[in-house]
Amino acid sequence: MSNQSLIPIERVQQSILFMRKEKVILDSALAELYGVETRTLVQAVKRNIDRFPEDFMFQLTSEEYAFLRSQTVTLKRGRGQHRKYMPYAFTEQGVAMLSSVLRSTRAVQVNIEIMRTFVQLRKESAVNKSLSRRLNKLEQKYDQQFVVVFDALRNLIEPPVTDKQPIGFVHPKKREKG
């Protein structure tokens, strides 16, 4: 077994988008990773549509696609460069199912790489959530401690307010001004 990957993990990570509260990869990005045309990938999926329920794959709405296009300023110009149909987004399970649909050695190898990337992202997400929880606990703990410190400092800086008359002789003219 070779440790040399077919595609860099960074390239797979860049292809993963967050849509509809899911991590997905668009059909065009998958086609590029698999080394096939987008229409070939979509045709293979449509021939096996029963393998791709809604939680495996969904088609973008025109609003979602317009938003994506506005976020990525890499529009191709010229005849035949625009899609006729809205792209499909594949969840992790949908990507796993693609290897059985495409049936090529490269598709299997690319799927392995993509699955490893999804697993790595899940691990990183869990670590980030753990760190975030720990940071929140520390912040709450130290915020409460600093409130006490700030209150003590305020008491030292501002003399306590009293209604008592000052002790000692006060000149009558100063008493009238004050």
C-alpha positions in Angstrom: 0.0 0.0 0.0 1.4 3.4 -1.0 1.3 6.5 1.2 1.5 8.7 -1.9 -1.9 10.4 -2.4 -3.5 10.9 -5.7 -4.6 14.4 -4.8 -3.4 16.8 -2.1 -5.6 16.9 0.9 -5.7 20.7 0.6 -7.3 20.4 -2.8 -10.0 18.2 -1.4 -10.5 20.6 1.6 -10.9 23.5 -0.8 -13.6 21.7 -2.6 -15.7 21.1 0.5 -18.5 23.7 1.0 -21.0 24.2 3.8 -24.5 24.3 2.5 -27.9 23.5 4.1 -26.0 22.7 7.4 -24.0 20.0 5.6 -20.5 19.7 4.3 -20.8 19.0 0.6 -18.8 18.9 -2.6 -20.3 20.1 -5.9 -20.5 17.8 -8.9 -18.1 19.9 -10.9 -15.4 19.8 -8.2 -15.9 16.0 -7.8 -15.7 15.6 -11.6 -12.4 17.5 -11.6 -11.0 15.3 -8.7 -12.1 12.1 -10.5 -10.7 13.3 -13.8 -14.1 13.0 -15.7 -16.4 15.6 -17.2 -19.2 16.9 -15.0 -21.8 15.7 -17.4 -20.4 12.2 -17.3 -20.5 12.2 -13.5 -24.1 13.5 -13.5 -25.2 11.0 -16.1 -23.8 8.1 -14.0 -25.6 9.4 -11.0 -28.9 9.8 -12.9 -28.6 6.2 -14.2 -28.4 5.1 -10.5 -30.6 7.8 -8.9 -32.1 5.3 -6.4 -28.6 5.2 -4.7 -28.7 8.9 -4.0 -31.4 9.9 -1.6 -31.8 13.5 -0.5 -29.4 13.1 2.4 -26.7 11.9 0.0 -27.2 14.4 -2.8 -29.3 17.5 -3.5 -29.6 19.9 -6.4 -28.9 23.6 -5.6 -31.6 26.2 -5.9 -31.0 29.1 -8.3 -30.6 31.4 -5.2 -27.9 29.1 -3.8 -26.1 28.9 -7.1 -26.3 32.7 -7.6 -24.8 33.1 -4.1 -22.0 30.6 -4.9 -21.2 32.4 -8.2 -21.1 35.7 -6.4 -18.6 34.3 -3.9 -16.3 32.8 -6.5 -15.2 35.2 -9.1 -14.1 32.5 -11.6 -16.8 32.7 -14.2 -15.8 31.4 -17.5 -16.8 33.4 -20.6 -17.8 32.2 -24.0 -20.1 29.8 -25.7 -20.9 26.6 -23.9 -19.2 27.7 -20.6 -22.3 28.0 -18.6 -24.4 25.2 -17.1 -27.8 24.3 -18.3 -28.9 22.9 -15.0 -28.3 23.7 -11.4 -25.3 21.8 -9.8 -25.7 18.9 -7.5 -24.1 18.9 -4.1 -22.9 15.6 -2.6 -22.7 14.9 1.1 -20.1 12.6 2.6 -22.4 9.6 2.1 -23.1 10.7 -1.5 -19.4 10.9 -2.2 -19.0 7.4 -0.8 -21.7 6.1 -3.0 -20.1 7.6 -6.1 -17.3 5.1 -6.1 -19.8 2.3 -6.7 -21.4 4.3 -9.6 -18.2 5.4 -11.4 -16.4 2.0 -11.1 -12.9 3.1 -12.0 -9.7 2.5 -10.1 -9.2 6.3 -9.9 -12.7 6.8 -8.6 -12.0 4.4 -5.7 -8.7 6.0 -4.9 -10.1 9.5 -5.0 -13.0 8.4 -2.8 -10.5 7.1 -0.2 -8.8 10.5 -0.2 -12.0 12.3 0.1 -13.2 10.1 3.0 -10.0 10.6 4.8 -10.4 14.4 4.4 -13.9 14.3 5.8 -12.7 12.3 8.8 -9.8 14.7 9.4 -12.2 17.7 9.2 -14.5 15.9 11.7 -11.6 15.4 14.1 -10.5 19.0 13.7 -14.0 20.2 14.4 -14.2 18.1 17.5 -10.9 19.5 18.8 -12.1 23.0 18.0 -15.4 22.5 19.9 -13.5 21.1 22.9 -11.1 24.0 22.9 -14.0 26.4 22.6 -15.7 24.9 25.6 -12.6 25.0 27.7 -12.0 28.6 26.7 -15.6 29.6 27.6 -15.1 27.9 31.0 -11.9 29.8 31.6 -13.4 33.0 30.5 -16.4 32.7 32.8 -14.1 31.7 35.7 -11.7 34.6 35.2 -14.4 37.2 34.4 -15.9 36.5 37.8 -12.5 36.9 39.5 -11.7 40.1 37.6 -15.0 41.6 38.6 -13.9 41.3 42.3 -10.5 42.8 41.4 -12.1 45.7 39.5 -14.5 46.4 42.3 -11.6 46.5 44.8 -9.7 48.9 42.6 -12.7 51.2 42.2 -13.1 51.3 46.0 -9.4 52.3 46.3 -9.6 54.9 43.6 -12.9 56.5 44.6 -13.3 57.6 48.2 -16.4 56.4 49.9 -19.3 58.9 49.7 -20.4 60.1 53.2 -22.9 62.7 54.5 -20.6 63.7 57.4 -19.2 67.2 57.8 -15.4 67.4 57.5 -13.5 67.5 60.8 -11.6 70.7 61.5 -12.0 74.4 60.9 -13.6 75.5 57.6 -13.3 79.2 56.7 -16.8 80.8 56.4 -16.1 82.2 52.9 -15.2 78.7 51.6 -18.3 77.3 53.3 -20.5 79.7 51.2 -18.9 78.8 47.9 -19.0 75.0 48.4 
